[in-house]
Structures are given as structure tokens and as C-alpha cells.
Amino acid sequence: MAVRMYITTVFDRNVSKSGDYISVGGYEITFRDHGTMKFDFCESAGYIDGNAVSWSLRYIDTDGFPESENLQELLINDEIVDFPECYVYVESKNDRTLQLKRIIDLSFEVFTGESYIDIKVPDEMLESIEFD
């Protein structure tokens, strides 16, 4: 299954590679014709740039989320109408806590069988995700 997801998160201060721990995982997506699906990935890599972290995720976790076996097909053939869940775990060993402010980009790279296509989750869906 050839699906990758890219996500960029922004925090309230610069991220410390040695003092902050951030992990993304656990997503929910809603399609127009096929309803809501939970999914996750088995592998992620992040790149820190000041107060932003950009992630690349691959290998859909079909063991933990068997229904996500159809994610590639749905991304190609259906329309995303909501992206209600995007879990971001944050832990800080510093005196100042690290708070997630927003997700500024979330997109998929999907193999169609002949080529890759990019599917961007609309900004208004990202703006509706609330963080504590």
C-alpha cells in the first residue's frame, strides 16, 4: 500500500531536540461516501525547524486499524469531508511546557497504480482541530 502522509505542526516556542518529546499518531478521517475511518502509520520521521516540526509518515498500520486497508482506494476515489482527529503527544523536560498551537499543513501522497498524486486536507479542516 503506497500512502504517505505529511504533517507540519507549530508550537508556542522553539522545539528542543534534547528536552522535548513529540509524537504524532492516531488519526480520523471522514469521507463523503464511506463515512469515518480511524488510521495510523507504523513509521514516522520528524524534522525540527524552530517552533515547527514537519513529519513524514508511511506504512499504514492495518494490524491496529484493519479498516484502514482501504485508505489508499478511498483517498483516490472519495472526497475528504472532515479530519476530526489528529493526535499529537507532547512532553517537555524543560521548565517551560511546550504547547501545540496548530497544524499548518497535512497532505497525503498516494500511488494510483501509475503515478503519485498529492491530496491536501483543506486548511479550514485543520483550523477546526482543537488542542488542549
FIKOLLO-387560 format. One record per residue: residue in one letter; x, y, z of N, C-alpha, C, O in turn. Coordinates in Angstrom, 3 decimals, decimal comma. Layout:
PT / aa / n.u / n.v / n.w / ca.u / ca.v / ca.w / c.u / c.v / c.w / o.u / o.v / o.w
PT / a / X / Y / Z / X / Y / Z / X / Y / Z / X / Y / Z
...
***
This chain:
PT / aa / n.u / n.v / n.w / ca.u / ca.v / ca.w / c.u / c.v / c.w / o.u / o.v / o.w
PT / m / 0,853 / -1,177 / 0,000 / 0,000 / 0,000 / 0,000 / 0,893 / 1,232 / 0,000 / 1,728 / 1,392 / 0,890
PT / a / 0,730 / 2,076 / -0,957 / 1,604 / 3,232 / -1,107 / 0,883 / 4,522 / -0,744 / 0,366 / 5,233 / -1,606
PT / v / 0,862 / 4,805 / 0,561 / 0,304 / 6,059 / 1,059 / 1,308 / 6,629 / 2,052 / 1,780 / 5,937 / 2,954
PT / r / 1,617 / 7,883 / 1,865 / 2,423 / 8,617 / 2,837 / 1,623 / 9,829 / 3,273 / 0,826 / 10,374 / 2,509
PT / m / 1,845 / 10,239 / 4,503 / 1,189 / 11,440 / 4,986 / 2,271 / 12,401 / 5,470 / 3,263 / 11,993 / 6,074
PT / y / 2,057 / 13,673 / 5,192 / 2,976 / 14,724 / 5,613 / 2,192 / 15,707 / 6,472 / 1,080 / 16,106 / 6,125
PT / i / 2,781 / 16,086 / 7,584 / 2,103 / 16,980 / 8,506 / 3,118 / 17,962 / 9,074 / 4,247 / 17,584 / 9,387
PT / t / 2,716 / 19,218 / 9,206 / 3,563 / 20,226 / 9,835 / 2,814 / 20,827 / 11,006 / 1,708 / 21,345 / 10,858
PT / t / 3,442 / 20,748 / 12,184 / 2,863 / 21,260 / 13,418 / 3,654 / 22,482 / 13,874 / 4,858 / 22,579 / 13,638
PT / v / 2,959 / 23,420 / 14,535 / 3,597 / 24,631 / 15,045 / 3,326 / 24,715 / 16,546 / 2,212 / 24,475 / 17,011
PT / f / 4,383 / 25,065 / 17,294 / 4,304 / 25,134 / 18,747 / 4,493 / 26,564 / 19,242 / 4,850 / 27,451 / 18,467
PT / d / 4,252 / 26,784 / 20,534 / 4,310 / 28,133 / 21,105 / 5,736 / 28,633 / 21,356 / 5,932 / 29,793 / 21,716
PT / r / 6,712 / 27,777 / 21,172 / 8,115 / 28,175 / 21,322 / 8,973 / 27,242 / 20,468 / 8,477 / 26,258 / 19,920
PT / n / 10,246 / 27,555 / 20,363 / 11,157 / 26,686 / 19,632 / 11,225 / 25,322 / 20,310 / 11,207 / 25,218 / 21,537
PT / v / 11,303 / 24,294 / 19,495 / 11,357 / 22,919 / 19,981 / 12,808 / 22,542 / 20,253 / 13,690 / 22,793 / 19,432
PT / s / 13,044 / 21,937 / 21,416 / 14,379 / 21,490 / 21,802 / 14,515 / 20,009 / 21,480 / 13,725 / 19,189 / 21,946
PT / k / 15,507 / 19,677 / 20,693 / 15,728 / 18,277 / 20,321 / 16,059 / 17,415 / 21,537 / 15,723 / 16,231 / 21,568
PT / s / 16,712 / 17,999 / 22,533 / 17,109 / 17,224 / 23,704 / 16,104 / 17,305 / 24,858 / 16,101 / 16,434 / 25,728
PT / g / 15,260 / 18,324 / 24,879 / 14,363 / 18,499 / 26,021 / 12,897 / 18,269 / 25,760 / 12,109 / 18,203 / 26,704
PT / d / 12,505 / 18,146 / 24,504 / 11,085 / 17,970 / 24,154 / 10,894 / 16,654 / 23,419 / 11,721 / 16,248 / 22,604
PT / y / 9,783 / 16,001 / 23,730 / 9,431 / 14,764 / 23,026 / 8,065 / 14,972 / 22,387 / 7,097 / 15,318 / 23,065
PT / i / 7,997 / 14,758 / 21,087 / 6,751 / 14,934 / 20,343 / 6,527 / 13,692 / 19,496 / 7,445 / 13,196 / 18,843
PT / s / 5,307 / 13,203 / 19,513 / 4,959 / 12,036 / 18,707 / 3,586 / 12,262 / 18,088 / 2,642 / 12,651 / 18,775
PT / v / 3,484 / 12,020 / 16,804 / 2,183 / 12,115 / 16,142 / 1,664 / 10,704 / 15,902 / 2,438 / 9,773 / 15,681
PT / g / 0,351 / 10,561 / 15,947 / -0,220 / 9,236 / 15,690 / -1,649 / 9,145 / 16,182 / -2,004 / 9,703 / 17,220
PT / g / -2,451 / 8,442 / 15,430 / -3,859 / 8,309 / 15,751 / -4,664 / 9,370 / 15,023 / -4,716 / 10,525 / 15,445
PT / y / -5,289 / 8,970 / 13,929 / -5,985 / 9,917 / 13,061 / -7,388 / 9,407 / 12,766 / -7,681 / 8,215 / 12,859
PT / e / -8,235 / 10,352 / 12,410 / -9,585 / 10,001 / 11,992 / -9,926 / 10,877 / 10,794 / -9,681 / 12,084 / 10,796
PT / i / -10,485 / 10,255 / 9,791 / -10,832 / 10,957 / 8,556 / -12,254 / 10,566 / 8,172 / -12,675 / 9,429 / 8,385
PT / t / -12,985 / 11,514 / 7,608 / -14,352 / 11,236 / 7,170 / -14,444 / 11,474 / 5,665 / -14,063 / 12,527 / 5,155
PT / f / -14,962 / 10,460 / 4,973 / -15,169 / 10,542 / 3,530 / -16,652 / 10,754 / 3,232 / -17,519 / 10,313 / 3,986
PT / r / -16,924 / 11,429 / 2,131 / -18,306 / 11,731 / 1,755 / -19,154 / 10,465 / 1,617 / -20,248 / 10,401 / 2,178
PT / d / -18,682 / 9,475 / 0,896 / -19,499 / 8,300 / 0,602 / -19,226 / 7,096 / 1,500 / -20,002 / 6,139 / 1,488
PT / h / -18,149 / 7,120 / 2,274 / -17,768 / 5,926 / 3,041 / -17,611 / 6,164 / 4,536 / -17,104 / 5,296 / 5,246
PT / g / -18,033 / 7,316 / 5,021 / -18,035 / 7,566 / 6,456 / -16,654 / 7,773 / 7,054 / -15,703 / 8,158 / 6,373
PT / t / -16,578 / 7,504 / 8,353 / -15,387 / 7,807 / 9,139 / -14,500 / 6,579 / 9,312 / -14,978 / 5,456 / 9,465
PT / m / -13,205 / 6,827 / 9,284 / -12,217 / 5,759 / 9,432 / -11,102 / 6,247 / 10,351 / -10,621 / 7,372 / 10,211
PT / k / -10,696 / 5,399 / 11,288 / -9,519 / 5,664 / 12,111 / -8,323 / 4,984 / 11,448 / -8,453 / 3,916 / 10,849
PT / f / -7,159 / 5,617 / 11,564 / -5,961 / 5,032 / 10,975 / -4,718 / 5,559 / 11,673 / -4,768 / 6,534 / 12,423
PT / d / -3,618 / 4,901 / 11,413 / -2,320 / 5,313 / 11,935 / -1,246 / 4,756 / 11,009 / -1,537 / 3,993 / 10,087
PT / f / -0,014 / 5,144 / 11,265 / 1,121 / 4,684 / 10,481 / 2,113 / 3,975 / 11,391 / 2,135 / 4,214 / 12,599
PT / c / 2,923 / 3,114 / 10,819 / 3,919 / 2,354 / 11,578 / 5,252 / 3,083 / 11,693 / 6,041 / 2,785 / 12,590
PT / e / 5,514 / 4,024 / 10,806 / 6,815 / 4,689 / 10,805 / 6,637 / 6,183 / 10,606 / 5,858 / 6,630 / 9,764
PT / s / 7,383 / 6,950 / 11,406 / 7,352 / 8,402 / 11,241 / 8,748 / 8,968 / 11,439 / 9,570 / 8,400 / 12,158
PT / a / 9,000 / 10,090 / 10,795 / 10,245 / 10,820 / 10,959 / 9,908 / 12,299 / 11,004 / 9,084 / 12,779 / 10,226
PT / g / 10,545 / 13,017 / 11,913 / 10,263 / 14,439 / 12,056 / 11,501 / 15,282 / 11,864 / 12,622 / 14,836 / 12,108
PT / y / 11,281 / 16,517 / 11,421 / 12,347 / 17,481 / 11,201 / 11,974 / 18,766 / 11,939 / 10,915 / 19,342 / 11,690
PT / i / 12,839 / 19,213 / 12,843 / 12,590 / 20,417 / 13,640 / 13,156 / 21,633 / 12,925 / 14,294 / 21,623 / 12,455
PT / d / 12,331 / 22,693 / 12,850 / 12,755 / 23,974 / 12,291 / 12,191 / 25,073 / 13,183 / 11,096 / 25,579 / 12,942
PT / g / 12,948 / 25,436 / 14,215 / 12,482 / 26,456 / 15,155 / 11,299 / 25,956 / 15,965 / 11,427 / 25,008 / 16,740
PT / n / 10,143 / 26,596 / 15,784 / 8,947 / 26,193 / 16,528 / 8,025 / 25,287 / 15,699 / 6,881 / 25,042 / 16,082
PT / a / 8,525 / 24,799 / 14,577 / 7,730 / 23,912 / 13,712 / 8,399 / 22,540 / 13,608 / 9,623 / 22,418 / 13,634
PT / v / 7,562 / 21,525 / 13,491 / 8,061 / 20,175 / 13,234 / 7,297 / 19,625 / 12,043 / 6,066 / 19,619 / 12,037
PT / s / 8,019 / 19,166 / 11,043 / 7,418 / 18,557 / 9,855 / 7,637 / 17,055 / 9,935 / 8,736 / 16,587 / 10,233
PT / w / 6,585 / 16,317 / 9,666 / 6,593 / 14,859 / 9,792 / 6,343 / 14,199 / 8,440 / 5,596 / 14,705 / 7,603
PT / s / 6,987 / 13,065 / 8,257 / 6,710 / 12,192 / 7,129 / 6,332 / 10,840 / 7,719 / 7,083 / 10,273 / 8,513
PT / l / 5,175 / 10,326 / 7,333 / 4,679 / 9,061 / 7,885 / 4,421 / 8,079 / 6,752 / 3,964 / 8,459 / 5,674
PT / r / 4,721 / 6,814 / 7,013 / 4,480 / 5,798 / 5,987 / 4,168 / 4,459 / 6,643 / 4,306 / 4,291 / 7,855
PT / y / 3,753 / 3,529 / 5,825 / 3,352 / 2,176 / 6,234 / 2,104 / 2,225 / 7,133 / 2,204 / 2,267 / 8,359
PT / i / 0,960 / 2,218 / 6,503 / -0,310 / 2,249 / 7,234 / -0,400 / 1,042 / 8,162 / -0,083 / -0,082 / 7,773
PT / d / -0,834 / 1,291 / 9,387 / -0,960 / 0,250 / 10,411 / -2,290 / -0,487 / 10,242 / -3,276 / -0,166 / 10,905
PT / t / -2,303 / -1,467 / 9,356 / -3,532 / -2,232 / 9,118 / -3,748 / -3,308 / 10,177 / -4,845 / -3,856 / 10,274
PT / d / -2,726 / -3,621 / 10,973 / -2,928 / -4,566 / 12,083 / -3,745 / -3,906 / 13,186 / -4,708 / -4,491 / 13,683
PT / g / -3,367 / -2,702 / 13,568 / -4,084 / -1,974 / 14,607 / -5,402 / -1,392 / 14,139 / -6,327 / -1,222 / 14,933
PT / f / -5,494 / -1,085 / 12,848 / -6,681 / -0,466 / 12,261 / -7,013 / -1,185 / 10,954 / -6,720 / -0,670 / 9,875
PT / p / -7,626 / -2,378 / 11,043 / -7,879 / -3,186 / 9,839 / -8,684 / -2,458 / 8,762 / -8,483 / -2,694 / 7,570
PT / e / -9,599 / -1,572 / 9,179 / -10,415 / -0,854 / 8,192 / -9,583 / 0,087 / 7,332 / -10,024 / 0,501 / 6,260
PT / s / -8,369 / 0,431 / 7,800 / -7,533 / 1,352 / 7,033 / -6,890 / 0,693 / 5,816 / -6,181 / 1,348 / 5,053
PT / e / -7,137 / -0,587 / 5,638 / -6,650 / -1,282 / 4,448 / -7,197 / -0,633 / 3,174 / -6,580 / -0,730 / 2,114
PT / n / -8,353 / 0,028 / 3,278 / -8,979 / 0,690 / 2,129 / -8,608 / 2,164 / 2,006 / -9,124 / 2,848 / 1,123
PT / l / -7,735 / 2,667 / 2,858 / -7,437 / 4,097 / 2,856 / -6,927 / 4,586 / 1,504 / -7,371 / 5,624 / 1,013
PT / q / -6,016 / 3,861 / 0,910 / -5,463 / 4,270 / -0,383 / -6,580 / 4,427 / -1,421 / -6,647 / 5,448 / -2,105
PT / e / -7,440 / 3,441 / -1,539 / -8,538 / 3,483 / -2,508 / -9,489 / 4,642 / -2,227 / -9,924 / 5,325 / -3,154
PT / l / -9,813 / 4,868 / -0,952 / -10,743 / 5,946 / -0,606 / -10,135 / 7,317 / -0,866 / -10,834 / 8,225 / -1,317
PT / l / -8,860 / 7,481 / -0,591 / -8,214 / 8,760 / -0,878 / -8,251 / 9,080 / -2,365 / -8,376 / 10,243 / -2,750
PT / i / -8,142 / 8,058 / -3,196 / -8,160 / 8,258 / -4,646 / -9,584 / 8,494 / -5,159 / -9,796 / 9,347 / -6,020
PT / n / -10,572 / 7,735 / -4,630 / -11,903 / 7,709 / -5,231 / -13,003 / 8,427 / -4,465 / -14,124 / 8,520 / -4,966
PT / d / -12,729 / 8,934 / -3,276 / -13,768 / 9,586 / -2,483 / -13,269 / 10,977 / -2,077 / -12,111 / 11,320 / -2,318
PT / e / -14,132 / 11,761 / -1,470 / -13,790 / 13,118 / -1,069 / -13,684 / 13,201 / 0,450 / -14,547 / 12,692 / 1,165
PT / i / -12,630 / 13,839 / 0,937 / -12,473 / 14,076 / 2,366 / -13,420 / 15,207 / 2,756 / -13,359 / 16,295 / 2,184
PT / v / -14,304 / 14,951 / 3,738 / -15,222 / 15,988 / 4,188 / -14,914 / 16,458 / 5,611 / -15,422 / 17,489 / 6,050
PT / d / -14,084 / 15,703 / 6,326 / -13,700 / 16,122 / 7,676 / -12,432 / 15,370 / 8,079 / -12,171 / 14,259 / 7,616
PT / f / -11,661 / 16,001 / 8,948 / -10,478 / 15,385 / 9,530 / -10,512 / 15,725 / 11,017 / -9,753 / 16,575 / 11,483
PT / p / -11,408 / 15,049 / 11,767 / -11,679 / 15,462 / 13,144 / -10,615 / 15,111 / 14,167 / -10,602 / 15,692 / 15,252
PT / e / -9,720 / 14,177 / 13,858 / -8,751 / 13,775 / 14,873 / -7,354 / 13,658 / 14,304 / -7,122 / 13,027 / 13,274
PT / c / -6,435 / 14,288 / 15,010 / -5,015 / 14,207 / 14,693 / -4,289 / 14,328 / 16,023 / -4,054 / 15,433 / 16,513
PT / y / -3,935 / 13,195 / 16,603 / -3,356 / 13,196 / 17,946 / -1,875 / 13,542 / 17,890 / -1,114 / 12,973 / 17,109
PT / v / -1,485 / 14,489 / 18,738 / -0,089 / 14,888 / 18,857 / 0,271 / 14,847 / 20,339 / -0,250 / 15,624 / 21,138
PT / y / 1,166 / 13,933 / 20,693 / 1,625 / 13,808 / 22,080 / 2,832 / 14,711 / 22,286 / 3,767 / 14,704 / 21,485
PT / v / 2,808 / 15,495 / 23,373 / 3,890 / 16,422 / 23,654 / 4,324 / 16,254 / 25,110 / 3,498 / 16,260 / 26,024
PT / e / 5,617 / 16,105 / 25,305 / 6,189 / 16,031 / 26,653 / 7,444 / 16,887 / 26,667 / 8,247 / 16,847 / 25,735
PT / s / 7,606 / 17,665 / 27,739 / 8,761 / 18,545 / 27,822 / 9,501 / 18,326 / 29,133 / 8,893 / 18,262 / 30,202
PT / k / 10,816 / 18,212 / 29,038 / 11,654 / 18,107 / 30,235 / 12,167 / 19,478 / 30,652 / 12,844 / 19,612 / 31,671
PT / n / 11,846 / 20,485 / 29,867 / 12,280 / 21,846 / 30,162 / 11,360 / 22,485 / 31,196 / 10,286 / 21,963 / 31,494
PT / d / 11,791 / 23,610 / 31,733 / 10,962 / 24,352 / 32,686 / 9,705 / 24,896 / 32,015 / 8,654 / 25,001 / 32,648
PT / r / 9,814 / 25,236 / 30,753 / 8,661 / 25,754 / 30,003 / 7,986 / 24,625 / 29,255 / 8,627 / 23,889 / 28,505
PT / t / 6,691 / 24,493 / 29,464 / 5,957 / 23,463 / 28,729 / 5,888 / 23,848 / 27,254 / 6,007 / 25,018 / 26,892
PT / l / 5,700 / 22,864 / 26,439 / 5,580 / 23,048 / 25,001 / 4,131 / 22,813 / 24,618 / 3,577 / 21,751 / 24,903
PT / q / 3,518 / 23,788 / 23,979 / 2,111 / 23,660 / 23,608 / 1,943 / 23,721 / 22,095 / 2,487 / 24,592 / 21,417
PT / l / 1,179 / 22,773 / 21,598 / 0,845 / 22,760 / 20,175 / -0,137 / 23,885 / 19,890 / -1,167 / 24,000 / 20,555
PT / k / 0,179 / 24,709 / 18,909 / -0,698 / 25,826 / 18,548 / -1,611 / 25,474 / 17,379 / -2,795 / 25,810 / 17,384
PT / r / -1,053 / 24,794 / 16,373 / -1,873 / 24,462 / 15,204 / -1,130 / 23,520 / 14,265 / 0,081 / 23,320 / 14,368
PT / i / -1,885 / 22,966 / 13,368 / -1,344 / 22,190 / 12,261 / -1,479 / 23,079 / 11,039 / -2,577 / 23,524 / 10,705
PT / i / -0,365 / 23,338 / 10,373 / -0,425 / 24,261 / 9,236 / -0,450 / 23,550 / 7,894 / -0,726 / 24,164 / 6,863
PT / d / -0,159 / 22,246 / 7,908 / -0,214 / 21,503 / 6,640 / -0,411 / 20,026 / 6,937 / 0,213 / 19,464 / 7,837
PT / l / -1,293 / 19,412 / 6,157 / -1,498 / 17,973 / 6,248 / -1,896 / 17,504 / 4,853 / -2,892 / 17,957 / 4,288
PT / s / -1,099 / 16,588 / 4,310 / -1,376 / 16,106 / 2,961 / -0,974 / 14,648 / 2,840 / -0,216 / 14,115 / 3,651
PT / f / -1,504 / 14,025 / 1,807 / -1,206 / 12,633 / 1,505 / -0,530 / 12,561 / 0,144 / -0,809 / 13,362 / -0,749
PT / e / 0,352 / 11,601 / 0,004 / 0,935 / 11,240 / -1,283 / 0,474 / 9,803 / -1,529 / 0,808 / 8,895 / -0,768
PT / v / -0,289 / 9,612 / -2,588 / -0,954 / 8,328 / -2,828 / -0,565 / 7,799 / -4,202 / -0,609 / 8,519 / -5,199
PT / f / -0,186 / 6,532 / -4,232 / 0,146 / 5,885 / -5,504 / -1,138 / 5,356 / -6,136 / -1,882 / 4,607 / -5,503
PT / t / -1,394 / 5,742 / -7,374 / -2,633 / 5,359 / -8,061 / -2,495 / 4,060 / -8,841 / -3,483 / 3,555 / -9,373
PT / g / -1,305 / 3,520 / -8,917 / -1,037 / 2,352 / -9,748 / -0,171 / 2,738 / -10,931 / 0,516 / 1,898 / -11,512
PT / e / -0,209 / 4,022 / -11,284 / 0,605 / 4,530 / -12,380 / 1,503 / 5,681 / -11,956 / 2,620 / 5,823 / -12,454
PT / s / 1,013 / 6,494 / -11,042 / 1,784 / 7,656 / -10,592 / 1,323 / 8,048 / -9,191 / 0,360 / 7,498 / -8,656
PT / y / 2,032 / 9,004 / -8,615 / 1,658 / 9,526 / -7,291 / 0,828 / 10,788 / -7,460 / 1,088 / 11,611 / -8,339
PT / i / -0,179 / 10,926 / -6,598 / -0,952 / 12,156 / -6,561 / -0,871 / 12,731 / -5,152 / -0,715 / 11,995 / -4,177
PT / d / -0,977 / 14,037 / -5,058 / -0,977 / 14,726 / -3,768 / -2,401 / 15,139 / -3,431 / -3,119 / 15,697 / -4,261
PT / i / -2,794 / 14,854 / -2,191 / -4,132 / 15,219 / -1,714 / -3,945 / 16,021 / -0,440 / -3,457 / 15,497 / 0,561
PT / k / -4,329 / 17,287 / -0,472 / -4,165 / 18,175 / 0,675 / -5,467 / 18,252 / 1,462 / -6,544 / 18,412 / 0,889
PT / v / -5,354 / 18,137 / 2,775 / -6,503 / 18,361 / 3,642 / -6,705 / 19,872 / 3,702 / -5,770 / 20,605 / 4,024
PT / p / -7,920 / 20,353 / 3,394 / -8,161 / 21,804 / 3,348 / -7,846 / 22,500 / 4,682 / -8,061 / 21,942 / 5,759
PT / d / -7,335 / 23,726 / 4,579 / -6,955 / 24,496 / 5,757 / -8,100 / 24,653 / 6,750 / -7,877 / 24,604 / 7,960
PT / e / -9,322 / 24,841 / 6,257 / -10,451 / 25,031 / 7,172 / -10,701 / 23,796 / 8,037 / -11,187 / 23,923 / 9,161
PT / m / -10,379 / 22,609 / 7,534 / -10,491 / 21,399 / 8,351 / -9,400 / 21,373 / 9,413 / -9,650 / 20,963 / 10,547
PT / l / -8,205 / 21,803 / 9,061 / -7,104 / 21,840 / 10,017 / -7,364 / 22,870 / 11,107 / -7,023 / 22,645 / 12,268
PT / e / -7,962 / 23,995 / 10,744 / -8,259 / 25,052 / 11,706 / -9,313 / 24,624 / 12,715 / -9,384 / 25,188 / 13,807
PT / s / -10,132 / 23,639 / 12,369 / -11,197 / 23,208 / 13,281 / -10,713 / 22,193 / 14,323 / -11,458 / 21,871 / 15,249
PT / i / -9,488 / 21,687 / 14,193 / -8,940 / 20,747 / 15,171 / -8,548 / 21,538 / 16,411 / -7,801 / 22,512 / 16,325
PT / e / -9,060 / 21,111 / 17,573 / -8,766 / 21,818 / 18,835 / -7,706 / 21,060 / 19,617 / -7,656 / 19,831 / 19,597
PT / f / -6,861 / 21,817 / 20,304 / -5,796 / 21,255 / 21,120 / -5,926 / 21,793 / 22,528 / -6,255 / 22,961 / 22,735
PT / d / -5,665 / 20,930 / 23,493 / -5,746 / 21,351 / 24,904 / -4,474 / 22,035 / 25,337 / -4,360 / 22,455 / 26,488
***
